[in-house]
């Protein structure tokens, strides 16, 4: 991401015009942001009082003096608050001077839907129906014969067919997963934006839920968990459909392509189940990460952990240079613990990614996986090799595109030059 620094001169007589703000109070703090901008600020009571006065049309010098009187101090500076509000896109103009809009690349139009049209999807009767459906599927798995093919049976399929099925199911499920997040957000009156991106080395479809900060904290759990719940419901439907297909097959119904259907249900089941397990990789900000951060009331758990790791790296560098540095208060234990998870997760994933690529290249070169024990059952023909190459190119292209888009984004940092005491 490119950072652009702009200098802005502000006088005591200047007034501030704000963009429409989303504001929510949580405990003794306020969450302030602009609809559609990808950042929210955590503002203290004093900062919120200053925003109220500025929105009331008072000049910055008058607000500065009133705030100093209210706090019982000789001098108050509004510069840090104004710089944060400017960088977050909260301010439209100062002293009649229109400000440059944030240079962020838009990931797509904001989309929404009337909450009353979809609120029934998240009502108590709907939740009861979801629970019944998953209960039926669980009972079938426990008491009925296993209706799906096992992974060892699926491994006997041609690689090209298996890979194509997995990709189709994964993409369709990713769209459904993100739509579940969006519907849950729309039912809370929040607009969303869809985009493609990456989490470290994982290409992903994603839904921007930044404006979820203005929703009640308990309600956020529903939005964060909506994707995984939709995946669990999909698994339940697949199990029930597979059991029904197996029962019809036992009745010797000739027109039913039972074996093909069960193969498809099996592939879809394991692909979607693996997606649910993938949510456990909280170091790449999965759905479980947001649920955990919300439960711990850590609004920027990943960012705080990254800052902690940078501080450690900085201290090591300073020690290596042989000079001292300023000490800061240690972060909470939860930040340290999550930072350890991030380092361990990134290291393991990087090693596995390199090993996977080497394995794939070996397979392409030797037409099979040869003596590699983990995948010795695969034999690649010409079509299989073409599919494997296409998959590798697709993943690498997606990652390159997402990373390039991220690097092209611009953020604006304002440096205020004061003409007076503000």
Residue, then its C-alpha position, 0 to 999 in steps of 0.5 A: x500500500x502506498x502512503x501519500x502525505x499531504x500538508x494542510x494549514x488550519x487557522x483558529x477561525x476555520x470550521x470543519x464540515x464532516x461527511x455523514x458519520x456512523x457513530x456507536x458508543x461502546x462502554x466509555x469509547x465511541x466507534x466513529x467511521x464513514x459509510x463505505x470507508x474501510x476504517x473506524x476510529x476509537x474515540x474517547x469521550x473528550x474526543x467525541x465532545x470535540x467532534x460534537x462541537x465541530x459538527x455544530x459549526x464552531x471554529x476549531x479555536x473556539x472548540x479548542x478553548x471550550x474543551x480546555x475549559x471543560x477538562x480544566x486544563x490550560x491547553x488542549x491540542x486538536x491536531x492529533x484528533x483532526x489528523x486521524x479524522x482526516x486520514x479516516x475520510x471523516x472530514x469533507x472540508x476545512x475552512x471551505x477547502x475541499x479535501x482530497x478523497x482517499x485514494x483507495x481503490x474501490x473493490x466494488x459497489x456497496x450493496x444492501x437489501x431492506x432488512x425486513x425482507x430477509x430478517x426471517x432468515x435469522x429469526x428464532x423459527x428459522x434457527x429452530x428449522x436449521x437445528x432440526x435439519x442438522x439434527x436429522x443429518x447427524x442422526x443419519x450419520x450416527x445410526x444409518x450406514x455411511x452414505x458417502x464415498x470415503x477419501x480413499x475411494x475418491x482418490x481412485x478417480x482421475x485427477x482431472x475429474x477430481x480436481x475439476x469437481x473440487x474447484x467447481x464446488x469450492x468456488x460455488x461454496x465460497x460464493x454461498x459462504x460470502x452471501x451468507x455473511x452479506x445477508x446477515x449484515x443486510x438483515x442488520x442494516x449494514x451495506x457490504x462490498x464483495x472483492x477477491x483477495x488473499x490471506x497470506x498464500x490463500x486466495x479468497x473471496x471476501x466480504x467487507x464488513x467494516x460498517x459492522x462496528x455500528x452494530x451491537x456487539x452480540x449481533x456481530x456474532x451472527x454475521x461472523x458465524x453466518x458463513x460457517x453455519x451456511x456450510x454446516x447446513x450445506x453438509x446436512x443437506x448433502x448427507x440427507x440427499x446422499x441417504x435418500x439417493x442410497x435408499x432409492x438405489x436400493x430400490x433399484x430405480x433404473x433412471x436414477x444416476x445414483x453412483x454419479x450423484x453419490x460421488x458428487x455429494x461425497x466430493x462436495x461434502x469433503x470440500x465443504x468440510x475442509x473449508x470449515x476446518x480451514x476456519x481454524x487458521x485464525x492467524x489469517x483472519x478467518x471467521x473464527x478469528x473475528x469471533x474470537x476477537x469479538x469475544x475478547x473485545x480486541x478490535x484490531x487483534x491482528x494489527x496489534x499483534x503485528x505491531x507487537x512483532x514489529x516492536x520485537x524486531x525493532x528492539x532486536x535491530x537496535x540491540x544489534x546496532x548497540x544503541x538504546x531505545x525507548x521502552x513502552x508498556x508491554x501489550x496484554x497477554x492475549x496479544x502476545x499469545x496471538x502473535x505467537x500463533x501468527x508466527x507459527x501459522x505463517x511459518x508452517x503454511x510457508x513450509x507446506x506451500x513450498x513442499x506442495x509446489x515441489x511435489x506438484x512439479x515432481x509429479x508433472x516431471x515424472x507423470x506420477x507421484x512415484x515413491x512419495x508416500x502421501x500421494x503414491x496412489x495418483x497417476x497422471x496422464x496428459x489431461x491430468x497434467x494439463x489440469x494440474x498446470x492450470x490449477x497452479x497457474x490459476x492460484x499463482x495468478x490470483x495471488x499475484x493479482x490480489x497482492x498487486x491490487x493491495x500494493x496499488x492502494x493508496x492511503x493519505x496521511x495528513x500533517x497539519x500546519x497550525x496557524x495559532x494554538x489548536 
